[in-house]
Amino acid sequence: MMSTTVDSVQVHLRTVDQHRCAIRKLGVSASVRSVPIGNAVGATLAEDVVADHALPAFDNSAVDGFAVRAADVVGPEHLPVRLLVSARSVAGGQPAPLHLHPGESVQVMTGAAVPYGADMVIPVEGTSGFVETFGIEEVTIHSVGSKSNIRSRASDFEVGDVAVRAGTSVTPAQVGVLAALGRTHVLIESAPIVAVLSTGSEVRPVGTELARGECYDANSAMIVADLLRCGADVHLEPAVADDVDGCRAALARCAAVADLVVTTGGISAGTEEVIRLALADQDVEFVSVAVKPGKPQACGKVEGTPIVCLPGNPVSALISYELFVRPIIVAALRNPRAERTIRTVRVAGEAVSASPVPRVMLGIVDGEGARIIRSHSVGALADANCVIVIPPSDGDLGRSGEYPAWMLDSLASSRRGTCI
């Protein structure tokens, strides 16, 4: 969306497209990994799930009734017929296999093993009813249907059958199949782990009491919320103060567990820019990008793991995330549902002033019209439902114009990410 406008900016600044290209070259991708089957819903299987045992593992009854030999009951000359009830078979295990002899029946419950020699189960509704003592009482068979009412061994899967194929987007129903096969974990792909770290001695976790000069960590909250909605898994590292050693340790923890590290704050030209100082010995490039807001940016690798460093102001952090982080996560997820809806909207209101660099501004879309929120304060986030891209210009753009708007209400992924 920015590519038609960003290449006209001054050459001494990196363009948005150039910075995006630098981030893509980091090779952010998801590793194939094992997850509990319940966490795999919506993810893409990275393996064929092969049955290592037959399913069902034994012949079992599909109804409550009596297991019989068809030769004893089939044909009008047989009915009604009285058969000895020699034993009972219930779901949940049988001490020893049961064998059915001519002239006998076995009282059997749904899901229970069918005795050897039986080739039919008569539903209890077609009989005189259940008995209480076995080897003595008899049952009268009144009617016989056309179905055997037996679920045969391996009628679902034989040993070696592929039950669910690699490349499948896992559904809750397929989780049931995996559980029936005894699987507790499966290998999935396209679920990158993103570690998120906010910095600043003034940043405090939500739920704690603030002292003068402190603020809550809004950046991590909004970035994590969108990553989870996209379907990425997230490691949220507690915010670190402006302490270089502490920041290095936090970055090392993030790099050890993540496919991508995202930080906010600590990358400008101040004396306490902790991310810049902590990454001084890493392969990370700190640059100026031709965009407002979000000029200070950084990307590279920390301990071999890709890292993208964003500004600390919440509005700048959100817009930088939309420009530089979200696109590579959506690409790694291969999840088109998470793509931002892009609309062309007519912006009305105060004249848009001249700027040699593109601006990406919070806005409110209402119908086909829109207005720009000019504040960069946290309060601006409360009303915004889009970001509006304003191209560079040598003069004022007037009180109205048509611009692309990225809507902030994309569909959620079929698999919501998890915090790990």
C-alpha positions as CSV (number, residue, x, y, z in Angstrom):
1,M,0.0,0.0,0.0
2,M,2.9,2.3,0.7
3,S,4.9,1.3,-2.3
4,T,3.3,3.8,-4.7
5,T,4.3,6.8,-2.6
6,V,7.3,6.0,-0.4
7,D,10.0,5.9,-3.1
8,S,9.8,9.7,-3.7
9,V,11.2,10.6,-0.2
10,Q,14.6,12.0,0.5
11,V,17.4,9.6,-0.2
12,H,19.1,9.9,3.1
13,L,16.2,8.3,4.9
14,R,15.3,4.6,4.5
15,T,11.9,4.3,2.9
16,V,9.1,2.2,4.4
17,D,9.5,-0.3,1.6
18,Q,13.2,-0.5,2.1
19,H,12.7,-1.2,5.9
20,R,10.0,-3.8,5.1
21,C,12.4,-5.5,2.7
22,A,15.2,-5.5,5.4
23,I,12.8,-7.2,7.9
24,R,11.6,-9.8,5.3
25,K,15.3,-10.7,4.7
26,L,15.5,-11.7,8.4
27,G,13.6,-14.8,7.4
28,V,10.9,-14.8,10.0
29,S,9.1,-18.2,9.8
30,A,7.5,-20.7,12.1
31,S,9.3,-23.8,13.2
32,V,7.5,-27.1,13.1
33,R,6.7,-27.9,16.7
34,S,4.7,-30.2,18.9
35,V,1.6,-28.9,20.6
36,P,-1.2,-30.6,22.7
37,I,-4.0,-31.7,20.3
38,G,-6.5,-29.2,21.9
39,N,-4.1,-26.3,21.0
40,A,-3.9,-27.4,17.3
41,V,-7.4,-26.3,16.3
42,G,-7.1,-24.0,13.3
43,A,-3.4,-24.8,12.8
44,T,-1.9,-26.7,9.8
45,L,-0.8,-30.2,10.5
46,A,2.9,-30.8,9.7
47,E,2.7,-34.6,9.7
48,D,0.5,-37.4,8.6
49,V,-1.2,-38.8,11.6
50,V,-1.0,-42.6,11.2
51,A,-3.0,-45.1,13.2
52,D,-0.8,-47.3,15.3
53,H,-3.7,-49.5,16.4
54,A,-7.0,-50.5,14.8
55,L,-10.0,-48.3,15.5
56,P,-12.3,-49.8,16.8
57,A,-9.8,-52.1,18.4
58,F,-12.4,-54.9,18.6
59,D,-15.8,-55.8,17.4
60,N,-18.3,-53.9,19.5
61,S,-22.1,-53.5,19.8
62,A,-23.8,-50.4,18.3
63,V,-26.9,-51.0,20.4
64,D,-28.1,-52.3,23.8
65,G,-29.4,-55.8,23.3
66,F,-28.4,-59.4,22.8
67,A,-25.5,-60.8,20.8
68,V,-26.6,-63.9,18.9
69,R,-25.7,-66.3,16.1
70,A,-27.7,-65.4,13.0
71,A,-28.3,-69.1,12.3
72,D,-30.4,-69.2,15.6
73,V,-32.7,-66.3,14.8
74,V,-32.8,-65.5,11.0
75,G,-35.9,-66.8,9.2
76,P,-39.6,-66.8,10.0
77,E,-39.4,-70.4,11.2
78,H,-37.2,-69.4,14.1
79,L,-39.3,-66.6,15.6
80,P,-40.1,-66.2,18.3
81,V,-37.2,-68.1,19.7
82,R,-36.0,-68.5,23.3
83,L,-32.2,-68.4,23.9
84,L,-30.2,-68.9,27.1
85,V,-28.5,-65.7,28.3
86,S,-25.1,-67.1,29.1
87,A,-23.2,-64.0,30.1
88,R,-23.2,-60.2,30.0
89,S,-20.7,-57.8,28.2
90,V,-20.4,-54.2,29.2
91,A,-18.3,-51.3,28.0
92,G,-15.1,-50.7,29.8
93,G,-13.3,-54.0,29.6
94,Q,-13.9,-57.8,29.9
95,P,-11.8,-60.0,32.1
96,A,-11.6,-62.7,29.4
97,P,-13.0,-63.1,25.9
98,L,-16.6,-64.4,25.7
99,H,-17.5,-67.2,23.4
100,L,-21.1,-67.8,22.1
101,H,-22.4,-71.3,21.5
102,P,-25.4,-72.4,19.5
103,G,-28.7,-71.7,21.2
104,E,-27.1,-69.0,23.5
105,S,-27.1,-65.2,23.6
106,V,-25.0,-62.7,25.5
107,Q,-26.6,-59.6,27.0
108,V,-24.5,-56.7,25.6
109,M,-24.4,-53.0,26.1
110,T,-23.5,-50.3,23.5
111,G,-19.8,-50.1,23.0
112,A,-19.1,-53.4,24.7
113,A,-17.1,-56.2,23.1
114,V,-19.1,-58.7,21.0
115,P,-18.4,-62.3,21.9
116,Y,-16.7,-64.6,19.5
117,G,-19.2,-66.6,17.4
118,A,-21.8,-63.8,17.4
119,D,-22.6,-62.1,14.1
120,M,-25.6,-60.1,15.1
121,V,-26.9,-58.0,18.0
122,I,-30.7,-57.9,18.5
123,P,-31.8,-54.5,20.0
124,V,-33.5,-55.0,23.4
125,E,-36.7,-53.5,21.9
126,G,-37.0,-56.7,19.8
127,T,-36.8,-59.0,22.8
128,S,-38.5,-59.8,26.1
129,G,-36.1,-57.6,27.9
130,F,-32.9,-57.7,29.9
131,V,-32.3,-60.4,32.5
132,E,-30.6,-60.3,35.9
133,T,-29.0,-63.8,36.2
134,F,-26.8,-65.4,33.6
135,G,-26.5,-69.0,32.7
136,I,-30.0,-69.6,33.9
137,E,-32.5,-67.2,32.5
138,E,-33.6,-67.0,28.9
139,V,-34.6,-64.2,26.5
140,T,-37.3,-64.4,23.9
141,I,-36.4,-62.9,20.5
142,H,-39.5,-61.4,18.8
143,S,-38.1,-59.6,15.8
144,V,-34.9,-59.4,13.8
145,G,-33.8,-56.4,11.7
146,S,-31.6,-56.3,8.6
147,K,-28.6,-54.8,10.3
148,S,-26.0,-56.6,12.2
149,N,-25.6,-53.7,14.7
150,I,-21.9,-54.6,15.1
151,R,-19.1,-52.1,14.6
152,S,-16.4,-54.3,13.2
153,R,-12.8,-54.1,14.3
154,A,-10.8,-51.6,12.1
155,S,-13.9,-50.3,10.4
156,D,-12.6,-46.8,10.9
157,F,-8.8,-47.3,10.7
158,E,-6.5,-50.2,10.3
159,V,-2.9,-50.1,11.6
160,G,-0.9,-47.9,9.2
161,D,-3.9,-46.0,7.8
162,V,-3.5,-42.2,7.5
163,A,-6.2,-40.8,9.7
164,V,-5.5,-37.1,9.2
165,R,-3.1,-35.8,6.5
166,A,-0.4,-33.3,6.7
167,G,-1.6,-29.9,5.4
168,T,-5.0,-30.2,7.1
169,S,-6.3,-27.3,9.0
170,V,-7.3,-29.0,12.2
171,T,-10.9,-28.9,13.4
172,P,-12.4,-29.8,16.7
173,A,-13.9,-32.9,15.1
174,Q,-10.4,-34.0,14.0
175,V,-9.1,-33.4,17.6
176,G,-11.7,-36.1,18.5
177,V,-10.1,-38.5,16.0
178,L,-6.6,-37.8,17.3
179,A,-7.8,-38.5,20.9
180,A,-9.5,-41.7,19.8
181,L,-6.1,-42.8,18.3
182,G,-4.4,-42.0,21.6
183,R,-2.4,-39.0,20.4
184,T,-1.7,-36.3,23.0
185,H,0.4,-34.1,20.8
186,V,0.8,-33.3,17.0
187,L,3.3,-31.4,14.9
188,I,1.9,-28.2,13.5
189,E,3.3,-25.5,11.2
190,S,2.5,-21.8,10.6
191,A,2.3,-20.8,14.2
192,P,5.3,-18.5,14.9
193,I,6.2,-17.6,18.4
194,V,6.6,-13.9,19.0
195,A,8.3,-12.6,22.1
196,V,7.1,-9.1,23.1
197,L,9.2,-6.8,25.4
198,S,8.4,-3.2,26.5
199,T,11.2,-1.1,28.0
200,G,11.4,1.9,30.2
201,S,11.9,2.5,33.9
202,E,8.5,4.3,33.9
203,V,6.6,1.3,32.4
204,R,4.7,-0.7,35.0
205,P,2.6,-3.9,34.5
206,V,-1.2,-3.4,34.5
207,G,-2.7,-4.1,38.0
208,T,0.2,-2.5,40.0
209,E,0.1,0.8,41.8
210,L,1.7,3.7,39.9
211,A,4.1,6.1,41.4
212,R,4.6,9.6,40.1
213,G,6.2,9.6,36.6
214,E,5.1,6.0,35.9
215,C,2.6,4.6,33.3
216,Y,1.1,1.3,32.5
217,D,2.4,-0.9,29.7
218,A,-0.1,-0.2,26.9
219,N,2.2,-1.3,24.1
220,S,2.6,-4.9,25.0
221,A,-1.2,-5.2,25.7
222,M,-2.2,-4.0,22.3
223,I,0.5,-5.8,20.3
224,V,-0.1,-9.1,22.1
225,A,-3.8,-8.9,21.6
226,D,-3.5,-8.5,17.8
227,L,-0.8,-11.2,17.5
228,L,-3.1,-13.7,19.3
229,R,-6.0,-12.7,17.1
230,C,-3.8,-13.3,14.0
231,G,-3.0,-16.8,15.3
232,A,0.6,-16.3,16.5
233,D,1.7,-17.7,19.8
234,V,3.2,-15.2,22.2
235,H,5.8,-15.1,24.9
236,L,5.2,-11.9,26.9
237,E,8.4,-10.9,28.7
238,P,7.9,-8.5,31.7
239,A,8.8,-4.9,30.9
240,V,12.4,-4.0,31.8
241,A,13.7,-0.8,33.3
242,D,16.5,1.3,31.7
243,D,19.1,-1.1,32.9
244,V,21.4,-2.5,30.2
245,D,22.3,-5.7,31.9
246,G,18.7,-6.5,32.8
247,C,17.6,-5.7,29.2
248,R,20.3,-8.0,27.8
249,A,19.1,-10.8,30.0
250,A,15.5,-10.2,29.0
251,L,16.4,-10.2,25.3
252,A,18.3,-13.4,25.7
253,R,15.3,-15.1,27.3
254,C,13.1,-13.9,24.4
255,A,15.6,-15.0,21.7
256,A,15.8,-18.5,23.3
257,V,12.0,-19.2,22.9
258,A,10.8,-17.1,20.0
259,D,10.9,-17.0,16.2
260,L,10.7,-13.2,16.3
261,V,11.4,-10.7,19.1
262,V,9.4,-7.4,19.1
263,T,10.5,-4.6,21.4
264,T,9.0,-1.1,22.1
265,G,10.9,1.9,23.3
266,G,14.6,2.6,23.9
267,I,15.7,3.2,20.3
268,S,15.8,7.0,19.9
269,A,18.7,9.3,20.4
270,G,18.4,9.9,24.1
271,T,21.0,9.0,26.7
272,E,18.9,6.2,28.3
273,E,18.0,4.3,25.1
274,V,18.3,0.9,26.7
275,I,17.5,-1.3,23.6
276,R,20.1,0.6,21.5
277,L,22.7,0.1,24.3
278,A,21.8,-3.5,25.0
279,L,22.0,-4.5,21.4
280,A,25.3,-2.7,20.6
281,D,27.2,-6.0,20.2
282,Q,24.4,-7.7,18.2
283,D,23.7,-7.7,14.4
284,V,21.0,-5.0,14.7
285,E,20.8,-1.9,12.5
286,F,19.3,1.3,14.0
287,V,17.8,3.5,11.2
288,S,15.6,6.4,10.4
289,V,12.6,5.6,8.3
290,A,10.8,8.2,6.2
291,V,7.4,8.0,7.8
292,K,5.5,10.0,10.4
293,P,5.1,8.9,13.1
294,G,7.7,6.1,13.6
295,K,10.9,7.6,12.3
296,P,13.3,5.6,14.7
297,Q,13.3,1.9,13.9
298,A,15.6,-1.0,14.2
299,C,15.8,-4.6,12.9
300,G,18.4,-7.4,12.8
301,K,19.1,-10.5,14.9
302,V,19.7,-11.0,18.6
303,E,21.4,-14.3,19.5
304,G,20.5,-15.4,16.0
305,T,16.8,-14.7,16.4
306,P,15.1,-12.0,14.2
307,I,14.3,-8.8,16.1
308,V,12.2,-5.8,15.2
309,C,12.5,-2.7,17.5
310,L,9.6,-0.2,17.5
311,P,9.3,3.3,19.1
312,G,7.8,3.6,22.6
313,N,5.0,6.1,22.1
314,P,1.8,4.0,22.0
315,V,0.5,5.6,18.8
316,S,3.9,5.3,17.1
317,A,4.2,1.7,18.4
318,L,0.8,0.7,16.9
319,I,1.5,2.3,13.5
320,S,5.0,0.8,13.4
321,Y,3.6,-2.6,14.3
322,E,1.0,-2.3,11.5
323,L,3.7,-1.2,9.0
324,F,6.5,-3.6,9.8
325,V,5.6,-6.4,12.1
326,R,2.0,-7.5,11.3
327,P,2.7,-8.1,7.6
328,I,5.5,-10.6,8.2
329,I,3.5,-12.4,10.9
330,V,0.5,-12.8,8.6
331,A,2.8,-14.0,5.8
332,A,4.4,-16.6,8.2
333,L,0.9,-17.7,9.3
334,R,-0.2,-18.1,5.7
335,N,-3.5,-16.8,7.0
336,P,-5.3,-14.5,4.5
337,R,-8.2,-14.0,6.9
338,A,-5.9,-11.9,9.0
339,E,-5.1,-9.4,6.2
340,R,-6.2,-5.9,6.9
341,T,-9.2,-4.8,4.8
342,I,-8.1,-1.8,2.7
343,R,-10.7,0.8,1.7
344,T,-10.4,4.1,-0.2
345,V,-12.1,6.8,1.9
346,R,-12.7,10.5,1.5
347,V,-11.2,12.4,4.3
348,A,-12.8,15.7,5.2
349,G,-11.9,18.3,7.8
350,E,-8.9,20.5,8.3
351,A,-6.4,20.8,5.4
352,V,-3.7,18.2,5.4
353,S,-0.4,20.0,5.6
354,A,2.6,19.5,3.4
355,S,5.1,16.8,4.3
356,P,8.1,15.4,2.4
357,V,7.4,11.9,3.9
358,P,4.3,9.8,4.0
359,R,2.2,9.9,7.1
360,V,0.2,7.0,8.6
361,M,-2.4,8.5,10.9
362,L,-5.1,7.1,13.1
363,G,-8.6,7.7,11.8
364,I,-12.3,7.1,12.1
365,V,-14.2,5.7,9.1
366,D,-18.0,6.2,9.1
367,G,-19.6,5.0,5.9
368,E,-17.6,6.2,2.9
369,G,-16.3,9.2,4.8
370,A,-13.4,9.5,7.3
371,R,-11.6,11.9,9.5
372,I,-8.1,12.0,10.8
373,I,-7.3,11.9,14.5
374,R,-4.4,14.3,14.8
375,S,-3.4,13.5,18.3
376,H,-0.5,11.1,19.1
377,S,-1.8,10.5,22.7
378,V,-3.2,7.3,24.1
379,G,-6.6,8.8,24.0
380,A,-6.5,8.7,20.2
381,L,-6.5,4.9,20.3
382,A,-9.9,4.9,22.0
383,D,-11.7,6.2,18.9
384,A,-9.6,4.9,16.0
385,N,-11.0,2.2,13.8
386,C,-8.4,2.5,11.0
387,V,-5.1,4.0,9.9
388,I,-5.1,6.4,7.0
389,V,-2.1,6.6,4.6
390,I,-1.3,10.2,3.5
391,P,1.3,10.4,0.7
392,P,4.2,12.9,0.6
393,S,3.4,16.3,-0.8
394,D,5.1,19.7,-1.5
395,G,2.0,21.7,-0.5
396,D,-1.2,21.4,1.5
397,L,-3.5,18.7,0.3
398,G,-6.7,20.6,0.9
399,R,-9.6,20.0,3.2
400,S,-10.7,16.8,1.5
401,G,-9.1,14.0,-0.5
402,E,-9.3,10.2,-1.1
403,Y,-6.7,8.0,0.7
404,P,-6.3,4.3,1.5
405,A,-7.4,3.3,5.0
406,W,-6.4,0.1,6.7
407,M,-9.3,-1.1,8.8
408,L,-8.4,-2.4,12.3
409,D,-11.2,-4.9,12.5
410,S,-9.8,-7.8,10.5
411,L,-11.3,-11.3,10.9
412,A,-9.7,-13.4,13.6
413,S,-7.7,-16.4,12.6
414,S,-9.5,-19.8,12.7
415,R,-6.8,-20.7,15.3
416,R,-6.4,-18.1,18.0
417,G,-2.8,-18.0,19.3
418,T,-1.9,-18.8,22.9
419,C,0.4,-17.2,25.5
420,I,3.3,-19.5,26.3
